[in-house]
Amino acid sequence: MKVLAAGLSTLLFAGSVLAADDAARAKLTGKWEQSDGNAETKSTWTLKELGDSMHVTNSNVTGTIVEFDCNVGGKECAIKRAGHKAKVAAWFNGPRLIEMETVGTQVMKRRFTVTGNGDTMDLETIPLVPDGQTETTDFKRADSGVSKE
């Protein structure tokens, strides 16, 4: 009987953790504007959930850098980044969206994390090949159409 109670408790706890992750993931949806840097280098990221996929757009003052739809199960997708062939894979690690992008021989990892009360996001950019310095860029929500709760 104790084993059954412990098993049910574990299942209930796992369900509540998954629900919390879903709520945190939903907070990523929206348009995010870079809050630091100068106006000429600022970028914008737009993330939109499409069922098991994510529609991602990255742009700056000169135009769209990349726009693609890709599953969030880690399966690789073929894309074009600034006119060059590339591959991207995306998945969630808890509330964070992880993106791994390969352009030629370069591999870049990005981690999107909503912070604060849901109006800010940190984007960690981690060069893997060639090895490089991790950079964190701060973003603020540019739209109010997404629930912060």
LUMMI-229902 format. One record per residue: residue number from 1; residue in one letter; x, y, z of N, C-alpha, C in turn. Coordinates in Angstrom, 3 decimals. Atoms other than C-alpha are relative to their C-alpha. Layout:
REM residues N
NUM|A|X|Y|Z|X|Y|Z|X|Y|Z
...
REM end
This chain:
REM residues 149
1|M|0.818|-1.191|0.000|0.000|0.000|0.000|0.860|1.253|0.000
2|K|-0.890|-1.160|-0.040|2.862|2.384|0.836|0.651|0.234|-1.359
3|V|-0.609|-0.115|1.320|4.447|1.643|-2.551|-0.982|0.658|-0.962
4|L|1.026|-0.581|0.851|1.175|2.517|-4.310|-0.153|1.489|0.296
5|A|0.125|-1.411|-0.378|0.864|5.780|-2.358|1.217|0.795|-0.470
6|A|-1.217|-0.688|0.447|4.485|6.692|-3.129|-0.008|0.164|-1.515
7|G|0.072|-0.075|1.465|3.962|5.920|-6.823|-0.980|1.056|-0.457
8|L|0.992|-1.016|0.353|0.820|8.052|-7.002|0.515|1.407|0.316
9|S|-0.570|-1.303|-0.363|2.584|10.921|-5.213|1.025|0.448|-1.035
10|T|-1.011|-0.311|1.008|5.440|10.748|-7.706|-0.657|0.436|-1.303
11|L|0.710|-0.365|1.220|3.031|10.843|-10.656|-0.644|1.371|0.113
12|L|0.623|-1.309|-0.191|1.153|13.831|-9.220|1.043|1.111|-0.014
13|F|-1.072|-0.988|-0.013|4.408|15.695|-8.586|0.533|0.225|-1.408
14|A|-0.503|-0.116|1.369|5.671|14.955|-12.117|-0.984|0.773|-0.867
15|G|1.021|-0.724|0.752|2.380|16.218|-13.568|0.016|1.483|0.304
16|S|-0.024|-1.418|-0.350|2.615|19.489|-11.644|1.261|0.671|-0.540
17|V|-1.234|-0.554|0.563|6.236|19.996|-12.786|-0.182|0.237|-1.492
18|L|0.235|-0.163|1.429|5.229|19.443|-16.426|-0.935|1.166|-0.271
19|A|0.913|-1.130|0.170|2.354|21.920|-16.070|0.721|1.317|0.224
20|A|-0.778|-1.218|-0.257|4.743|24.500|-14.596|0.920|0.294|-1.182
21|D|-0.853|-0.190|1.172|7.143|23.943|-17.528|-0.805|0.529|-1.178
22|D|0.848|-0.466|1.089|4.275|24.409|-20.016|-0.324|1.483|0.155
23|A|0.303|-1.408|-0.249|3.346|27.728|-18.385|1.225|0.870|-0.257
24|A|-1.235|-0.759|0.218|6.971|28.888|-18.418|0.328|0.070|-1.488
25|R|-0.263|0.024|1.439|7.345|27.843|-22.058|-0.915|0.968|-0.735
26|A|0.956|-0.905|0.646|4.218|29.784|-23.020|0.439|1.455|0.150
27|K|-0.470|-1.369|-0.205|5.850|32.920|-21.595|1.030|0.417|-1.034
28|L|-0.982|-0.324|1.040|8.537|32.704|-24.296|-0.662|0.533|-1.263
29|T|0.697|-0.415|1.204|5.924|33.264|-26.987|-0.169|1.509|-0.014
30|G|0.162|-1.435|0.158|5.973|36.813|-28.269|1.167|0.616|-0.727
31|K|-1.057|-0.764|0.656|8.191|39.510|-29.687|0.891|0.607|1.071
32|W|-0.989|-0.451|-0.977|11.388|40.398|-27.812|0.985|0.957|-0.661
33|E|-0.931|-1.000|0.519|13.483|43.542|-28.389|1.209|0.091|0.917
34|Q|-1.231|-0.123|-0.770|17.097|43.832|-27.303|-0.050|1.289|0.809
35|S|0.091|-1.170|-0.877|17.270|46.184|-24.333|1.352|0.645|0.263
36|D|-1.321|-0.610|-0.156|21.022|46.815|-24.398|0.641|0.161|-1.374
37|G|-0.673|-0.221|1.278|23.450|47.896|-27.132|-0.518|1.256|-0.674
38|N|0.440|-1.208|0.704|23.096|50.704|-29.644|-1.058|-0.335|-1.037
39|A|1.142|0.186|0.894|20.209|51.198|-32.054|0.373|-0.719|-1.293
40|E|-0.408|0.602|1.271|22.219|50.039|-35.091|0.260|-1.502|0.103
41|T|-0.297|1.424|-0.159|23.039|46.618|-33.620|-1.095|-0.760|0.736
42|K|1.063|0.673|-0.752|19.825|45.871|-31.705|-0.724|-1.022|-0.867
43|S|0.738|1.031|0.722|18.013|42.711|-32.664|-1.340|-0.270|0.678
44|T|1.325|0.385|-0.462|14.502|41.381|-32.265|-0.175|-1.489|-0.274
45|W|0.350|1.405|0.170|13.437|37.776|-31.736|-1.500|-0.132|0.186
46|T|1.425|0.310|-0.140|9.864|36.597|-32.304|-0.126|-1.518|0.065
47|L|0.177|1.433|-0.228|8.926|33.163|-30.949|-1.495|-0.292|0.067
48|K|1.422|0.351|0.027|5.568|31.563|-31.714|-0.139|-1.511|-0.027
49|E|0.235|1.450|-0.042|4.492|28.063|-30.695|-1.025|-0.391|-1.044
50|L|0.907|0.566|0.999|2.843|26.013|-33.436|-0.160|-1.486|0.289
51|G|0.130|1.396|-0.399|1.869|22.800|-31.663|1.340|-0.529|0.476
52|D|-1.296|0.585|-0.357|5.053|20.694|-31.537|1.164|0.725|-0.671
53|S|-1.036|-0.766|0.691|6.970|23.307|-33.542|0.049|1.423|0.539
54|M|-0.170|-1.392|-0.382|8.245|26.822|-33.015|0.316|0.787|-1.276
55|H|-0.316|-0.924|1.084|8.190|29.670|-35.545|0.930|1.044|0.600
56|V|-1.024|-0.887|-0.536|11.336|31.742|-34.980|0.390|1.020|-1.065
57|T|-0.472|-1.064|0.877|12.221|35.099|-36.526|1.006|0.830|0.772
58|N|-1.019|-0.880|-0.570|15.390|37.069|-35.811|0.267|1.092|-1.023
59|S|-0.221|-1.118|0.913|15.760|40.534|-37.315|0.757|1.109|0.710
60|N|-0.628|-1.203|-0.532|17.649|43.772|-36.871|-0.455|1.174|-0.854
61|V|0.454|-1.191|0.716|17.373|47.288|-38.309|0.130|-0.138|-1.512
62|T|-0.169|0.165|1.447|18.538|46.093|-41.746|-0.951|-1.032|-0.598
63|G|0.953|0.967|0.518|15.948|43.305|-42.030|0.050|-1.330|0.728
64|T|0.083|1.333|-0.588|15.263|39.647|-41.322|1.303|-0.751|-0.220
65|I|-1.233|0.793|0.059|18.347|37.573|-40.512|-0.342|-1.458|-0.270
66|V|0.422|1.389|0.171|16.594|34.229|-40.201|-1.470|-0.115|0.405
67|E|1.390|0.306|-0.343|13.022|32.944|-40.162|-0.239|-1.452|-0.374
68|F|0.207|1.423|0.257|12.060|29.300|-39.819|-1.040|-0.572|0.952
69|D|0.833|0.846|-0.855|9.657|26.735|-38.406|0.798|-1.266|0.243
70|C|-0.710|1.233|-0.318|11.223|23.797|-36.587|-0.669|-0.659|1.205
71|N|0.555|0.733|-1.129|10.022|21.086|-34.233|0.806|0.319|1.253
72|V|-0.711|-0.228|-1.262|10.961|21.405|-30.560|0.324|-1.331|0.682
73|G|-0.369|1.310|-0.502|11.795|17.724|-30.184|1.457|-0.337|-0.244
74|G|-1.417|0.220|0.218|15.455|18.127|-31.139|0.357|-0.503|-1.390
75|K|-0.265|0.468|1.361|15.079|16.941|-34.747|0.538|1.166|-0.836
76|E|-0.653|-1.027|0.797|17.314|18.876|-37.148|-0.876|0.484|-1.147
77|C|0.754|-0.618|1.085|15.706|21.292|-39.627|0.968|0.764|-0.903
78|A|-0.809|-0.767|0.950|17.272|22.753|-42.787|-0.588|1.402|-0.105
79|I|0.442|-1.397|0.067|17.105|26.567|-42.860|0.999|0.795|-0.833
80|K|-0.948|-0.947|0.598|18.742|29.593|-44.486|0.190|1.124|1.003
81|R|-0.333|-1.113|-0.893|20.544|32.156|-42.303|0.792|0.994|-0.828
82|A|-0.640|-1.061|0.787|21.392|35.390|-44.077|0.442|-0.527|-1.365
83|G|-0.276|0.521|1.328|21.261|33.523|-47.392|0.880|-1.234|-0.059
84|H|-0.874|1.177|-0.035|23.496|30.629|-46.283|-0.765|-1.206|0.535
85|K|0.612|1.227|-0.491|22.413|27.015|-45.832|0.454|-0.250|1.432
86|A|-0.299|0.276|-1.402|22.226|26.054|-42.178|-0.925|-1.109|0.486
87|K|0.852|0.986|-0.668|20.767|23.435|-39.844|-0.246|0.494|1.407
88|V|0.333|-0.397|-1.361|18.989|24.058|-36.595|-0.780|-1.123|0.662
89|A|0.785|0.932|-0.817|17.634|21.846|-33.825|-0.436|0.784|1.229
90|A|0.523|-0.723|-1.160|15.464|23.110|-30.968|-0.704|-0.969|0.938
91|W|0.676|0.808|-0.999|14.186|21.612|-27.729|-0.112|0.820|1.274
92|F|0.148|-0.644|-1.299|13.073|22.610|-24.266|0.773|-0.780|1.051
93|N|-0.637|0.555|-1.183|15.171|21.997|-21.177|-0.674|0.722|1.161
94|G|0.829|-0.693|-0.993|12.620|22.799|-18.483|-0.663|1.185|-0.683
95|P|0.640|-1.170|0.596|11.406|26.343|-19.178|0.839|0.671|-1.092
96|R|-0.893|-0.613|0.989|14.390|27.196|-21.447|-0.185|-0.620|-1.379
97|L|-0.057|0.476|1.373|14.279|26.961|-25.222|1.469|-0.043|-0.395
98|I|-1.376|0.178|0.433|17.574|25.577|-26.502|-0.010|-0.122|-1.520
99|E|-0.129|0.072|1.452|18.599|26.101|-30.118|1.461|-0.284|-0.325
100|M|-1.346|0.326|0.457|21.641|24.519|-31.753|0.009|0.251|-1.502
101|E|-0.046|-0.386|1.405|22.590|26.038|-35.098|1.370|-0.300|-0.594
102|T|-1.233|0.305|0.710|25.192|24.825|-37.595|-0.032|0.708|-1.341
103|V|-0.173|-0.685|1.271|26.345|27.072|-40.438|1.413|-0.340|-0.474
104|G|-1.314|0.460|0.444|29.156|25.434|-42.400|0.646|-0.819|1.104
105|T|-0.694|0.710|-1.073|31.678|24.339|-39.780|-0.223|0.654|1.360
106|Q|0.245|-0.698|-1.260|30.459|26.791|-37.126|-1.256|-0.552|0.689
107|V|1.132|0.491|-0.790|28.181|25.557|-34.326|-0.242|0.980|1.142
108|M|0.392|-0.979|-1.003|26.305|27.977|-32.068|-1.181|-0.554|0.803
109|K|1.095|0.407|-0.881|24.107|27.156|-29.071|-0.611|1.266|0.588
110|R|0.709|-1.133|-0.611|21.454|29.604|-27.839|-0.963|-0.534|1.048
111|R|0.952|0.352|-1.058|19.451|29.437|-24.612|-0.876|1.219|0.279
112|F|0.982|-1.053|-0.228|16.287|31.561|-24.359|-0.678|-0.262|1.341
113|T|0.579|0.186|-1.330|15.103|32.082|-20.765|-0.775|1.252|0.401
114|V|0.795|-1.117|-0.516|12.246|34.283|-19.539|0.414|0.240|1.442
115|T|-0.452|-0.366|-1.339|13.282|36.154|-16.402|-0.964|1.001|0.633
116|G|0.810|-1.004|-0.704|11.757|38.461|-13.802|-1.461|-0.379|0.030
117|N|1.442|0.236|-0.044|8.008|38.825|-13.988|-0.573|-0.428|-1.352
118|G|0.456|0.449|1.317|7.850|37.570|-17.588|0.143|1.055|-1.075
119|D|-0.177|-1.076|0.973|8.645|40.887|-19.285|1.434|0.112|-0.508
120|T|-1.392|-0.027|0.444|12.350|40.169|-19.744|0.449|-1.408|-0.376
121|M|-0.536|1.278|0.454|14.325|37.437|-21.445|1.511|0.142|-0.122
122|D|-1.438|0.084|0.206|17.993|36.457|-21.360|0.248|-0.943|-1.163
123|L|-0.420|0.862|1.097|19.550|35.044|-24.511|1.495|-0.236|0.151
124|E|-1.408|0.386|-0.082|22.798|33.177|-23.946|0.417|-0.531|-1.362
125|T|-0.556|0.448|1.266|24.853|32.739|-27.117|1.349|-0.634|0.301
126|I|-1.168|0.785|-0.381|27.475|30.031|-26.748|0.649|-0.577|-1.261
127|P|-0.695|0.581|1.153|29.943|29.452|-29.614|0.669|-1.316|0.401
128|L|-0.572|1.306|-0.308|30.836|25.742|-29.595|1.153|-0.350|-0.937
129|V|-1.048|0.252|0.987|32.860|25.417|-32.830|0.043|1.190|-0.939
130|P|-1.134|0.071|-0.905|35.074|27.316|-32.906|-0.405|0.458|1.397
131|D|0.248|-0.345|-1.393|35.175|27.659|-29.146|0.082|1.517|0.167
132|G|-0.005|-1.445|-0.198|34.376|31.164|-27.967|-0.609|0.392|1.324
133|Q|0.516|-0.581|-1.239|33.141|33.426|-25.196|-1.532|0.008|-0.030
134|T|1.449|-0.059|-0.139|29.527|33.042|-24.008|-0.422|1.445|0.226
135|E|0.544|-1.343|-0.172|27.518|36.250|-24.322|-1.458|-0.114|0.424
136|T|1.396|-0.058|-0.413|24.257|37.062|-22.566|-0.555|1.353|-0.409
137|T|0.645|-1.215|0.471|21.938|39.610|-24.168|-1.367|0.098|0.665
138|D|1.281|-0.235|-0.667|18.956|41.136|-22.365|-1.027|0.508|-1.001
139|F|1.104|-0.404|0.857|15.607|41.520|-24.092|-1.193|0.388|0.863
140|K|1.260|-0.349|-0.664|12.294|43.106|-23.112|-1.141|-0.356|-0.947
141|R|1.174|0.371|0.792|8.853|42.048|-24.257|-0.465|1.220|-0.779
142|A|0.422|-1.101|0.867|7.747|44.193|-27.204|-1.506|-0.004|-0.239
143|D|1.449|0.070|0.189|4.138|43.053|-27.268|-0.660|-0.332|1.324
144|S|0.719|0.282|-1.242|1.516|42.774|-24.591|-1.067|-1.057|-0.196
145|G|1.027|0.981|0.302|-0.543|40.040|-26.217|0.235|-1.357|0.624
146|V|-0.311|1.289|-0.608|1.040|37.242|-24.177|-0.167|0.109|1.503
147|S|0.197|0.024|-1.444|0.027|36.349|-20.657|1.323|-0.170|0.723
148|K|-1.221|0.095|-0.792|2.744|36.829|-18.065|-0.192|-0.899|1.221
149|E|0.283|0.816|-1.185|1.093|34.578|-15.470|0.195|-1.459|-0.261
REM end
